[in-house]
Structure formats: C-alpha cells, structure tokens
C-alpha cells in the first residue's frame, strides 16, 4: 500500500495482535470532526487500562491523502462487537459535529470528495489483495443500531452512530469491487 502515509498511534503496541487471516470485514466510518488534526488528537487519547484508545486503522483526508494509524495485524477499537475481525477506515467528514446527539442536528450535510472516494477505492482494492479472507464491508451505522437519548431532550432518541451517513456514495465507492455490503442501513430519523 504505497499510497498510504504510515503514521502509527503512540499506543499501537498496546493493541492486541491478530493474524491477517482473521480479518474478513471492512467498516467504514466518518470522523464526525472538523479535520484530520482533530481526528488524530482524538485517536491519541488513552481511554482503556491497556493504554489504548479509539481509532480506525486508516484515515482518508478530504484531499485523498491516506494515513495508516494502526497496522492491519493489530485490533483497533472502532466498532462494538466487530473489532477483532475488521479493519476500520475513517473518512474525514464533519458528520454531525459538534452536536452529535442533538435531535435538531442529525443532518449530515457534508458530501464526500471525489478524491476521498477514489483513495478509498484504491485502499479497498489493496486490502482485498493482501487480506486473504476479506469478503465484506459495512458502515458503522449498519453494525451499531443503538438509539440513545438526545442531548437536547432525553425524551427523544437519536441514532448513536450514523456514519458514514446518508451522503456516502455506496454505489460509486463499491462499483466493481469484490466486497459484499452487509446490513444495508434502513431509513434513519
């Protein structure tokens, strides 16, 4: 993966190792932060007793530059219940930032750039070529279907995760790629 800039997180050695044959799923995310620098800062936060935090494996900035934060042979914390067998790819996008759980701010209006989707397609092809059991892809929103109380009104609920969101061009991103889309999202309020 020659186009990926390797920028490992400081705690990468604290993440559990795994065999590349364990990986069968890609999970797409959006950072829901304003820029790559904010995403990096968030990813460097230590949140667990192991000395690790939450992060995807790869980050793709709006200009198409791709960064490797966590090696494929390490388990990153990016999606509940699927970390051990998946690769997390984060696309820099504001999403619902900074009002993630406010019921009045659930629109995800920022479109993904052509450069981002082109870089994502290249990365997906590279990953498929070197991960022998990679077969499927899902959005974070497809796997984490929990609703939580809205931050502005606890009597309302919102989706905990909506990424990569309704503006993500699944058909374009996956056109002619050998990955099966899992659990297509249903209409979300």
Backbone as ProteinMPNN parsed JSONL, in Angstrom:
{"seq_chain_A": "XXXXXXXXXXXXXXXXXXXXXXXXXXXXXXXXXXXXXXXXXXXXXXXXXXXXXXXXXXXXXXXXXXXXXXXXXXXXXXXXXXXXXXXXXXXXXXXXXXXXXXXXXXXXXXXXXXXXXXXXXXXXXXXXXXXXXXXXXXXXXXXXXXXXXXXXXXXXXXXXXXXXXXXXXXXXXXXXXXXXXXXXXXXXX", "coords_chain_A": {"N_chain_A": [[0.838, -1.174, 0.0], [1.41, 1.501, -1.144], [0.516, 4.129, -1.369], [-0.301, 4.946, 1.101], [0.331, 6.898, 3.909], [2.27, 6.154, 6.555], [1.556, 6.556, 9.883], [1.732, 5.78, 12.733], [-0.198, 5.355, 15.727], [0.711, 6.394, 19.065], [0.27, 4.353, 20.957], [0.206, 1.909, 19.684], [1.489, -0.574, 20.112], [0.206, -1.483, 22.345], [-2.169, -2.479, 21.498], [-4.078, -5.39, 20.791], [-2.553, -8.147, 19.122], [-3.182, -9.803, 15.952], [-3.888, -12.358, 13.512], [-3.573, -11.866, 9.999], [-5.332, -13.395, 8.567], [-7.566, -13.458, 10.149], [-9.133, -11.326, 9.495], [-12.056, -10.286, 7.996], [-13.775, -8.289, 7.298], [-14.525, -4.931, 6.386], [-15.071, -1.853, 7.954], [-16.7, 1.094, 7.42], [-16.345, 4.466, 8.356], [-17.119, 7.863, 9.331], [-15.264, 10.632, 10.487], [-16.607, 12.549, 11.987], [-15.647, 14.954, 12.876], [-13.942, 18.148, 12.597], [-11.53, 18.115, 11.055], [-8.504, 16.415, 9.915], [-6.463, 16.736, 11.823], [-7.876, 17.051, 14.238], [-9.074, 14.541, 14.357], [-6.822, 12.933, 14.635], [-5.874, 13.83, 17.119], [-8.017, 13.002, 18.741], [-7.816, 10.231, 18.335], [-5.403, 9.69, 19.609], [-5.951, 9.817, 22.305], [-5.855, 8.172, 25.37], [-7.938, 5.713, 26.505], [-8.437, 3.32, 27.73], [-7.564, 0.799, 30.174], [-5.5, -0.704, 29.154], [-3.891, 1.076, 27.915], [-4.576, 1.997, 25.46], [-6.662, 3.618, 22.922], [-9.577, 4.849, 21.106], [-9.766, 4.271, 17.655], [-9.554, 4.201, 14.076], [-8.088, 2.04, 11.562], [-7.204, 3.151, 9.165], [-7.14, 6.458, 7.762], [-8.7, 8.764, 5.675], [-8.165, 11.755, 4.198], [-9.852, 14.78, 3.114], [-8.618, 15.595, 0.766], [-7.788, 13.278, -0.355], [-5.475, 12.112, 0.586], [-4.105, 9.354, 2.292], [-3.798, 7.791, 5.447], [-2.11, 5.604, 7.659], [-2.94, 4.627, 10.76], [-3.051, 2.477, 12.499], [-1.586, -0.686, 12.339], [-2.617, -3.395, 10.173], [-2.39, -5.884, 11.411], [-3.045, -5.504, 14.033], [-5.572, -5.086, 16.533], [-7.808, -2.603, 16.327], [-9.813, -0.202, 18.124], [-12.79, 0.471, 17.032], [-15.435, -0.203, 16.387], [-18.179, -1.535, 18.037], [-18.207, -4.938, 19.005], [-17.087, -5.998, 16.655], [-14.415, -5.562, 16.276], [-12.246, -7.411, 16.427], [-12.196, -8.795, 14.031], [-12.131, -7.01, 11.947], [-11.277, -4.209, 9.764], [-10.987, -0.806, 10.299], [-11.949, 2.045, 8.548], [-11.642, 5.431, 8.361], [-13.213, 8.286, 7.14], [-12.457, 11.616, 6.659], [-14.766, 13.869, 7.7], [-17.307, 16.123, 8.598], [-19.772, 15.206, 9.541], [-22.095, 15.043, 12.084], [-20.928, 16.893, 13.687], [-20.566, 19.785, 15.747], [-22.568, 18.701, 17.314], [-23.353, 16.013, 18.019], [-25.355, 14.303, 19.219], [-27.626, 15.825, 19.413], [-30.986, 16.286, 18.806], [-31.855, 18.123, 16.963], [-29.867, 18.428, 15.156], [-29.173, 16.343, 13.315], [-28.714, 16.02, 10.649], [-26.44, 15.156, 8.111], [-24.63, 16.903, 6.338], [-22.298, 17.338, 4.83], [-20.736, 16.513, 1.849], [-18.857, 13.746, 0.506], [-15.612, 13.947, -0.876], [-14.525, 13.635, -4.311], [-11.854, 12.908, -4.498], [-11.483, 11.628, -2.03], [-13.17, 9.362, -2.278], [-12.038, 8.092, -4.487], [-9.501, 7.503, -3.397], [-10.311, 5.821, -1.333], [-11.383, 3.661, -2.805], [-9.028, 2.709, -4.02], [-7.585, 1.954, -1.715], [-9.307, -0.05, -0.703], [-9.113, -1.991, -2.747], [-6.373, -2.627, -2.504], [-6.345, -3.66, 0.126], [-8.034, -5.862, -0.187], [-6.442, -7.393, -1.851], [-4.316, -8.154, -0.186], [-5.364, -9.253, 2.148], [-6.393, -12.289, 2.873], [-8.945, -13.351, 3.574], [-10.808, -11.357, 3.39], [-14.006, -10.293, 2.781], [-16.312, -8.745, 3.095], [-18.112, -5.607, 3.62], [-19.208, -2.873, 5.602], [-21.137, -0.127, 6.873], [-20.515, 1.879, 9.769], [-22.901, 2.65, 10.892], [-24.512, 0.558, 10.09], [-23.86, -1.554, 11.701], [-23.897, -0.747, 14.37], [-26.657, -0.216, 15.852], [-27.838, 1.12, 17.924], [-30.036, 3.253, 19.68], [-30.039, 6.318, 21.423], [-30.708, 8.568, 24.228], [-31.514, 11.863, 23.196], [-29.319, 14.653, 23.319], [-30.405, 17.158, 23.703], [-32.991, 16.726, 24.515], [-34.065, 14.408, 26.533], [-36.257, 12.796, 26.236], [-36.488, 12.225, 23.638], [-35.06, 10.155, 21.075], [-31.999, 9.389, 19.381], [-29.947, 8.099, 16.711], [-27.082, 6.429, 17.791], [-24.808, 6.06, 16.242], [-24.223, 7.201, 12.966], [-22.626, 7.013, 10.833], [-21.042, 5.935, 7.771], [-22.997, 7.651, 6.864], [-25.881, 9.295, 5.247], [-25.0, 10.663, 2.973], [-22.971, 9.235, 1.904], [-21.571, 7.742, -0.944], [-22.389, 4.832, -1.736], [-22.819, 3.134, -4.022], [-21.058, 4.153, -5.984], [-18.608, 4.006, -4.59], [-18.312, 1.249, -4.194], [-18.514, 0.123, -6.688], [-17.841, -2.456, -8.903], [-16.089, -3.641, -7.073], [-14.839, -6.406, -5.178], [-16.41, -6.927, -2.784], [-18.866, -7.76, -0.399], [-21.686, -5.964, 0.563], [-22.765, -5.537, 3.825], [-25.689, -5.72, 5.873], [-27.441, -3.432, 4.895], [-28.21, -0.038, 5.551], [-31.245, 1.062, 7.051], [-33.898, 3.45, 6.64], [-33.155, 6.262, 8.521], [-34.138, 8.25, 11.259]], "CA_chain_A": [[0.0, 0.0, 0.0], [2.411, 2.56, -1.28], [-0.085, 5.459, -1.274], [-0.657, 5.218, 2.491], [1.357, 7.503, 4.756], [2.226, 5.451, 7.841], [1.603, 7.5, 10.992], [1.177, 4.95, 13.804], [-0.539, 5.957, 17.011], [1.743, 6.099, 20.063], [-0.039, 3.167, 21.755], [-0.047, 0.789, 18.781], [1.975, -1.834, 20.701], [-0.74, -1.895, 23.391], [-3.315, -3.103, 20.85], [-3.932, -6.84, 20.655], [-2.155, -8.627, 17.8], [-4.059, -10.781, 15.314], [-3.435, -12.848, 12.213], [-4.261, -11.226, 8.879], [-6.406, -14.297, 8.144], [-8.737, -13.2, 10.993], [-9.844, -10.143, 9.0], [-12.998, -10.587, 6.918], [-14.739, -7.196, 7.203], [-14.155, -3.517, 6.425], [-16.123, -0.995, 8.497], [-16.496, 2.487, 7.032], [-16.737, 5.478, 9.333], [-16.65, 9.226, 9.11], [-14.681, 11.084, 11.745], [-17.518, 13.461, 12.678], [-14.789, 16.002, 13.428], [-13.725, 19.128, 11.535], [-10.351, 17.926, 10.207], [-7.629, 15.287, 10.244], [-5.741, 17.023, 13.073], [-8.792, 16.738, 15.345], [-9.231, 13.088, 14.392], [-5.585, 12.389, 15.187], [-5.881, 14.149, 18.548], [-8.978, 12.107, 19.362], [-7.268, 8.883, 18.286], [-4.273, 9.548, 20.543], [-6.437, 9.786, 23.692], [-5.859, 6.868, 26.027], [-9.25, 5.53, 27.122], [-8.553, 1.997, 28.324], [-6.487, 0.406, 31.097], [-4.408, -1.264, 28.358], [-3.082, 2.168, 27.384], [-5.038, 2.279, 24.098], [-7.845, 4.457, 22.755], [-10.434, 4.541, 19.959], [-9.185, 4.698, 16.396], [-9.604, 3.323, 12.927], [-6.784, 1.653, 11.018], [-6.837, 4.082, 8.091], [-7.857, 7.729, 7.683], [-8.585, 9.374, 4.35], [-8.493, 13.163, 4.286], [-10.689, 15.291, 2.029], [-7.826, 15.715, -0.47], [-7.462, 11.934, -0.817], [-4.31, 11.521, 1.255], [-4.462, 8.252, 3.182], [-2.874, 7.623, 6.569], [-2.242, 4.388, 8.442], [-2.757, 4.873, 12.193], [-2.923, 1.192, 13.189], [-1.297, -1.767, 11.386], [-3.689, -4.376, 9.991], [-2.179, -7.012, 12.316], [-3.437, -5.089, 15.388], [-7.001, -4.859, 16.711], [-8.141, -1.224, 16.691], [-11.129, -0.019, 18.742], [-13.544, 1.37, 16.157], [-16.848, -0.579, 16.286], [-18.551, -2.539, 19.039], [-18.507, -6.308, 18.623], [-16.511, -6.437, 15.382], [-13.026, -5.12, 16.171], [-11.278, -8.495, 16.274], [-12.16, -9.342, 12.668], [-12.384, -5.964, 10.947], [-10.428, -3.041, 9.532], [-11.76, 0.422, 10.333], [-11.494, 3.127, 7.668], [-12.289, 6.695, 8.718], [-13.17, 9.351, 6.142], [-12.586, 12.913, 7.327], [-16.053, 14.456, 7.349], [-17.886, 16.716, 9.807], [-20.922, 14.449, 10.047], [-22.987, 15.832, 12.937], [-20.081, 17.704, 14.555], [-20.217, 19.335, 17.102], [-23.811, 18.402, 18.043], [-23.552, 14.622, 17.632], [-26.577, 13.65, 19.699], [-28.702, 16.808, 19.486], [-32.015, 15.863, 17.855], [-32.054, 19.167, 15.951], [-28.665, 18.489, 14.309], [-28.857, 14.991, 12.856], [-28.357, 16.026, 9.23], [-25.026, 15.021, 7.795], [-24.72, 17.635, 5.077], [-21.053, 17.413, 4.064], [-20.51, 15.457, 0.859], [-17.507, 13.185, 0.42], [-14.958, 14.439, -2.089], [-14.13, 12.659, -5.318], [-10.513, 12.433, -4.125], [-11.65, 10.673, -0.932], [-13.752, 8.106, -2.75], [-11.009, 7.45, -5.316], [-8.493, 6.95, -2.486], [-10.948, 4.697, -0.648], [-11.437, 2.533, -3.744], [-7.657, 2.187, -4.136], [-7.273, 1.27, -0.461], [-10.095, -1.289, -0.635], [-8.5, -2.962, -3.655], [-5.117, -3.06, -1.888], [-6.654, -4.51, 1.279], [-8.564, -7.127, -0.698], [-5.328, -8.143, -2.431], [-3.389, -8.725, 0.797], [-6.068, -9.894, 3.269], [-6.943, -13.438, 2.155], [-10.328, -13.687, 3.907], [-11.645, -10.162, 3.327], [-15.146, -10.573, 1.921], [-17.493, -7.917, 3.32], [-17.965, -4.21, 4.01], [-20.411, -2.321, 6.231], [-20.998, 1.167, 7.516], [-20.647, 1.844, 11.228], [-24.34, 2.757, 11.145], [-25.134, -0.733, 9.81], [-23.5, -2.51, 12.745], [-24.244, -0.189, 15.681], [-28.028, 0.267, 15.644], [-28.366, 1.61, 19.195], [-30.582, 4.602, 19.821], [-29.725, 6.871, 22.744], [-31.435, 9.81, 24.474], [-30.958, 13.06, 22.561], [-28.676, 15.539, 24.298], [-31.242, 18.337, 23.921], [-34.282, 16.318, 25.066], [-33.899, 12.993, 26.867], [-37.447, 12.035, 25.853], [-36.295, 11.872, 22.236], [-33.875, 9.327, 20.866], [-31.281, 9.541, 18.116], [-29.012, 7.005, 16.455], [-25.764, 6.654, 18.381], [-23.873, 6.153, 15.116], [-24.874, 7.398, 11.658], [-21.58, 7.111, 9.818], [-20.617, 7.137, 7.076], [-24.116, 8.557, 6.707], [-26.705, 9.273, 4.045], [-24.327, 11.273, 1.817], [-21.915, 8.365, 1.405], [-21.963, 7.168, -2.243], [-22.082, 3.397, -1.715], [-22.753, 2.546, -5.369], [-19.81, 4.62, -6.598], [-17.457, 3.504, -3.838], [-18.18, -0.21, -4.287], [-18.676, -0.328, -8.069], [-16.868, -3.444, -9.391], [-15.19, -4.149, -6.038], [-15.261, -7.755, -4.78], [-16.804, -6.952, -1.377], [-20.312, -7.811, -0.193], [-22.194, -4.988, 1.529], [-23.547, -6.159, 4.89], [-26.69, -4.978, 6.632], [-27.718, -2.077, 4.391], [-28.916, 0.821, 6.502], [-32.626, 1.426, 6.785], [-34.112, 4.882, 6.803], [-32.911, 6.696, 9.891], [-34.753, 9.55, 11.585]], "C_chain_A": [[0.882, 1.236, 0.0], [1.828, 3.96, -1.135], [-0.43, 5.858, 0.158], [0.551, 5.78, 3.236], [1.24, 6.849, 6.127], [2.513, 6.43, 8.966], [1.03, 6.794, 12.221], [0.884, 5.744, 15.078], [0.49, 5.548, 18.054], [1.509, 4.8, 20.838], [-0.226, 1.903, 20.915], [0.406, -0.558, 19.371], [1.064, -2.342, 21.818], [-1.977, -2.572, 22.804], [-3.05, -4.587, 20.627], [-3.493, -7.213, 19.237], [-3.194, -9.619, 17.26], [-3.425, -11.231, 14.005], [-4.219, -12.13, 11.117], [-5.415, -12.093, 8.367], [-7.669, -14.126, 8.997], [-9.636, -12.108, 10.417], [-10.739, -10.521, 7.822], [-13.948, -9.423, 6.614], [-14.033, -5.837, 7.22], [-15.336, -2.771, 7.03], [-15.774, 0.443, 8.139], [-17.1, 3.422, 8.063], [-16.527, 6.855, 8.719], [-16.231, 9.747, 10.474], [-15.652, 11.876, 12.604], [-16.736, 14.501, 13.474], [-14.423, 16.942, 12.291], [-12.566, 18.839, 10.593], [-9.527, 16.742, 10.682], [-6.895, 15.512, 11.56], [-6.609, 16.703, 14.286], [-8.984, 15.234, 15.486], [-7.986, 12.429, 14.992], [-5.539, 12.61, 16.699], [-6.839, 13.227, 19.299], [-8.414, 10.685, 19.421], [-6.13, 8.645, 19.259], [-4.704, 9.485, 22.005], [-6.436, 8.354, 24.219], [-7.164, 6.751, 26.816], [-9.393, 4.225, 27.888], [-7.354, 1.693, 29.209], [-5.281, -0.168, 30.35], [-3.449, -0.189, 27.843], [-3.481, 2.567, 25.974], [-6.266, 3.19, 24.118], [-8.672, 3.988, 21.579], [-9.825, 5.1, 18.687], [-9.512, 3.701, 15.298], [-8.188, 2.931, 12.528], [-6.278, 2.682, 10.019], [-7.726, 5.318, 8.158], [-7.622, 8.299, 6.291], [-9.075, 10.806, 4.448], [-9.289, 13.6, 3.059], [-9.937, 15.377, 0.699], [-7.377, 14.357, -1.012], [-6.208, 11.337, -0.203], [-4.768, 10.509, 2.29], [-3.374, 8.037, 4.216], [-3.17, 6.314, 7.277], [-1.924, 4.675, 9.888], [-2.474, 3.594, 12.961], [-2.623, 0.127, 12.145], [-2.444, -2.78, 11.329], [-3.595, -5.521, 10.995], [-2.418, -6.655, 13.784], [-4.936, -4.816, 15.408], [-7.21, -3.418, 17.175], [-9.554, -1.188, 17.28], [-11.917, 0.979, 17.904], [-15.019, 1.022, 16.024], [-17.14, -1.704, 17.276], [-18.806, -3.907, 18.408], [-17.86, -6.828, 17.358], [-15.022, -6.101, 15.251], [-12.056, -6.248, 15.83], [-11.154, -8.988, 14.839], [-12.343, -8.27, 11.586], [-11.266, -4.923, 10.878], [-11.352, -1.836, 9.546], [-11.141, 1.481, 9.432], [-12.328, 4.358, 7.977], [-12.109, 7.7, 7.583], [-13.366, 10.678, 6.877], [-13.837, 13.599, 6.786], [-16.683, 14.956, 8.643], [-19.052, 15.907, 10.374], [-21.861, 15.353, 10.818], [-22.221, 16.773, 13.866], [-20.584, 19.136, 14.608], [-21.419, 18.924, 17.941], [-24.236, 16.961, 17.784], [-24.912, 14.057, 18.01], [-27.746, 14.615, 19.884], [-29.735, 16.464, 18.408], [-32.224, 16.883, 16.734], [-30.899, 19.235, 14.951], [-28.243, 17.108, 13.825], [-28.562, 14.911, 11.364], [-26.847, 15.902, 9.082], [-24.858, 15.598, 6.392], [-23.449, 17.626, 4.228], [-20.919, 16.216, 3.124], [-19.069, 14.959, 0.949], [-16.902, 13.637, -0.901], [-14.634, 13.285, -3.043], [-12.765, 12.063, -4.977], [-10.597, 11.407, -2.993], [-12.157, 9.333, -1.432], [-12.768, 7.368, -3.656], [-9.946, 6.791, -4.444], [-9.054, 5.743, -1.728], [-10.995, 3.478, -1.555], [-10.058, 1.892, -3.905], [-7.281, 1.396, -2.885], [-8.039, -0.046, -0.355], [-9.533, -2.371, -1.553], [-7.198, -3.507, -3.077], [-5.375, -4.009, -0.715], [-7.18, -5.871, 0.815], [-7.439, -8.005, -1.254], [-4.432, -8.774, -1.37], [-4.041, -9.303, 2.051], [-6.872, -11.057, 2.695], [-8.409, -13.749, 2.432], [-11.273, -12.487, 3.885], [-12.767, -10.382, 2.313], [-16.244, -9.508, 1.992], [-17.121, -6.498, 3.75], [-19.291, -3.745, 4.606], [-20.103, -0.912, 6.694], [-21.117, 0.986, 9.018], [-22.126, 1.835, 11.602], [-25.07, 1.438, 10.91], [-24.925, -1.73, 10.945], [-23.861, -2.038, 14.139], [-25.595, 0.501, 15.53], [-28.658, 0.814, 16.926], [-28.9, 3.035, 19.068], [-30.321, 5.031, 21.255], [-30.547, 8.14, 22.954], [-30.729, 10.99, 23.803], [-30.399, 13.985, 23.635], [-29.516, 16.779, 24.601], [-32.587, 17.999, 24.552], [-34.234, 14.813, 25.288], [-35.123, 12.154, 26.536], [-37.41, 11.64, 24.375], [-35.083, 10.961, 22.127], [-33.305, 9.595, 19.48], [-30.39, 8.318, 17.945], [-27.665, 7.37, 17.061], [-24.723, 6.844, 17.29], [-24.648, 6.284, 13.818], [-23.848, 7.358, 10.533], [-21.395, 5.804, 9.033], [-21.745, 8.072, 6.691], [-24.79, 8.542, 5.355], [-26.045, 9.882, 2.807], [-23.225, 10.375, 1.246], [-22.369, 7.664, 0.132], [-21.601, 5.682, -2.364], [-21.922, 2.812, -3.119], [-21.453, 2.915, -6.073], [-18.612, 3.986, -5.898], [-17.235, 2.005, -4.054], [-18.293, -0.75, -5.705], [-17.515, -1.233, -8.49], [-15.867, -3.908, -8.344], [-15.728, -5.486, -5.522], [-15.598, -7.863, -3.288], [-18.323, -6.933, -1.277], [-20.703, -6.787, 0.858], [-23.081, -5.707, 2.54], [-24.556, -5.188, 5.468], [-26.936, -3.576, 6.102], [-28.56, -1.293, 5.384], [-30.368, 1.009, 6.072], [-32.761, 2.918, 6.989], [-33.949, 5.237, 8.276], [-33.511, 8.072, 10.097], [-33.698, 10.585, 11.876]], "O_chain_A": [[1.061, 1.908, 1.016], [2.56, 4.895, -0.812], [-0.814, 7.002, 0.399], [1.644, 5.214, 3.197], [0.21, 6.98, 6.788], [3.572, 7.057, 9.005], [-0.041, 7.166, 12.701], [1.612, 6.666, 15.447], [1.084, 4.475, 17.948], [2.468, 4.204, 21.33], [-0.774, 0.918, 21.411], [-0.245, -1.577, 19.14], [1.144, -3.511, 22.195], [-2.754, -3.178, 23.542], [-1.929, -4.986, 20.312], [-4.002, -6.658, 18.263], [-3.977, -10.194, 18.017], [-2.541, -10.567, 13.465], [-5.398, -11.823, 11.293], [-6.371, -11.572, 7.794], [-8.736, -14.602, 8.609], [-10.792, -11.988, 10.822], [-10.267, -11.005, 6.793], [-14.83, -9.554, 5.765], [-13.077, -5.626, 7.966], [-16.482, -3.027, 6.66], [-14.71, 0.949, 8.496], [-18.201, 3.204, 8.569], [-15.838, 6.994, 7.709], [-16.786, 9.346, 11.497], [-15.533, 11.874, 13.829], [-17.111, 14.874, 14.586], [-14.577, 16.576, 11.126], [-12.598, 19.27, 9.44], [-9.814, 16.144, 11.718], [-6.722, 14.572, 12.336], [-6.117, 16.139, 15.264], [-9.05, 14.712, 16.599], [-8.093, 11.478, 15.766], [-5.209, 11.702, 17.461], [-6.506, 12.728, 20.374], [-8.525, 10.015, 20.448], [-5.913, 7.513, 19.691], [-3.896, 9.132, 22.865], [-6.959, 7.444, 23.576], [-7.458, 7.578, 27.679], [-10.367, 4.039, 28.619], [-6.272, 2.249, 29.024], [-4.162, -0.124, 30.86], [-2.343, -0.491, 27.393], [-2.806, 3.385, 25.349], [-6.827, 3.49, 25.172], [-8.502, 2.866, 21.101], [-9.417, 6.261, 18.642], [-9.72, 2.515, 15.554], [-7.213, 3.431, 13.088], [-5.101, 3.043, 10.013], [-8.891, 5.25, 8.55], [-6.496, 8.316, 5.792], [-10.245, 11.055, 4.742], [-9.382, 12.861, 2.078], [-10.539, 15.248, -0.367], [-6.667, 14.294, -2.015], [-5.904, 10.169, -0.444], [-5.692, 10.763, 3.063], [-2.184, 8.091, 3.908], [-4.33, 5.952, 7.475], [-0.77, 4.939, 10.227], [-1.747, 3.608, 13.954], [-3.339, 0.04, 11.147], [-3.148, -2.992, 12.315], [-4.621, -6.073, 11.392], [-2.04, -7.412, 14.678], [-5.503, -4.366, 14.413], [-6.83, -3.06, 18.29], [-10.385, -2.04, 16.968], [-11.74, 2.189, 18.043], [-15.8, 1.868, 15.589], [-16.42, -2.701, 17.331], [-19.523, -4.023, 17.414], [-18.057, -7.992, 17.008], [-14.434, -6.342, 14.196], [-11.142, -6.057, 15.028], [-10.12, -9.541, 14.464], [-12.671, -8.589, 10.444], [-10.447, -4.782, 11.786], [-12.386, -1.838, 8.879], [-9.952, 1.778, 9.538], [-13.554, 4.339, 7.871], [-10.992, 7.935, 7.122], [-14.328, 10.842, 7.627], [-13.954, 13.871, 5.591], [-16.602, 14.286, 9.672], [-19.285, 15.932, 11.582], [-22.372, 16.329, 10.269], [-22.822, 17.388, 14.747], [-21.0, 19.66, 13.575], [-21.303, 18.809, 19.161], [-25.37, 16.719, 17.37], [-25.554, 13.396, 17.193], [-28.763, 14.237, 20.466], [-29.393, 16.362, 17.23], [-32.722, 16.529, 15.666], [-30.949, 20.016, 14.001], [-27.07, 16.75, 13.921], [-28.198, 13.847, 10.864], [-26.084, 16.485, 9.851], [-24.933, 14.881, 5.394], [-23.515, 17.881, 3.025], [-20.982, 15.062, 3.549], [-18.18, 15.673, 1.413], [-17.591, 13.704, -1.919], [-14.492, 12.132, -2.635], [-12.544, 10.863, -5.143], [-9.86, 10.421, -2.998], [-11.633, 8.286, -1.053], [-12.678, 6.142, -3.597], [-9.533, 5.662, -4.708], [-8.347, 4.759, -1.512], [-10.677, 2.372, -1.118], [-9.94, 0.667, -3.924], [-6.725, 0.302, -2.979], [-7.464, -1.058, 0.047], [-9.483, -3.541, -1.173], [-6.941, -4.709, -3.148], [-4.707, -5.035, -0.579], [-6.81, -6.907, 1.368], [-7.489, -9.229, -1.133], [-3.842, -9.826, -1.618], [-3.338, -9.796, 2.933], [-7.923, -10.84, 2.091], [-9.064, -14.362, 1.589], [-12.419, -12.596, 4.319], [-12.51, -10.627, 1.134], [-17.028, -9.375, 1.053], [-15.999, -6.224, 4.176], [-20.362, -4.169, 4.17], [-18.942, -0.55, 6.885], [-21.753, 0.041, 9.485], [-22.549, 1.113, 12.504], [-26.142, 1.222, 11.475], [-25.728, -2.645, 11.126], [-24.11, -2.866, 15.015], [-25.667, 1.662, 15.128], [-29.879, 0.955, 17.004], [-28.291, 3.895, 18.433], [-30.374, 4.222, 22.181], [-31.033, 8.73, 21.989], [-29.504, 11.098, 23.84], [-30.951, 14.082, 24.731], [-29.349, 17.388, 25.657], [-33.261, 18.888, 25.073], [-34.348, 14.035, 24.341], [-35.047, 10.925, 26.551], [-38.209, 10.82, 23.924], [-34.191, 10.99, 22.975], [-34.016, 9.971, 18.547], [-30.113, 7.595, 18.902], [-27.167, 8.479, 16.87], [-23.849, 7.703, 17.408], [-25.619, 5.562, 13.593], [-24.186, 7.647, 9.384], [-21.574, 4.713, 9.573], [-21.485, 9.184, 6.232], [-24.339, 7.868, 4.429], [-26.5, 9.631, 1.691], [-22.615, 10.707, 0.229], [-23.437, 7.052, 0.115], [-20.621, 5.327, -3.019], [-20.975, 2.066, -3.369], [-20.821, 2.06, -6.693], [-17.701, 3.484, -6.558], [-16.093, 1.547, -4.092], [-18.18, -1.958, -5.912], [-16.354, -0.829, -8.441], [-14.866, -4.527, -8.706], [-16.942, -5.674, -5.44], [-15.131, -8.777, -2.607], [-18.989, -6.178, -1.987], [-20.108, -6.748, 1.935], [-24.028, -6.398, 2.167], [-24.307, -3.984, 5.544], [-26.658, -2.607, 6.808], [-29.502, -1.82, 5.977], [-30.673, 1.102, 4.883], [-31.833, 3.573, 7.462], [-34.527, 4.598, 9.156], [-33.414, 8.946, 9.236], [-34.025, 11.735, 12.168]]}, "name": "protein", "num_of_chains": 1, "seq": "XXXXXXXXXXXXXXXXXXXXXXXXXXXXXXXXXXXXXXXXXXXXXXXXXXXXXXXXXXXXXXXXXXXXXXXXXXXXXXXXXXXXXXXXXXXXXXXXXXXXXXXXXXXXXXXXXXXXXXXXXXXXXXXXXXXXXXXXXXXXXXXXXXXXXXXXXXXXXXXXXXXXXXXXXXXXXXXXXXXXXXXXXXXXX"}
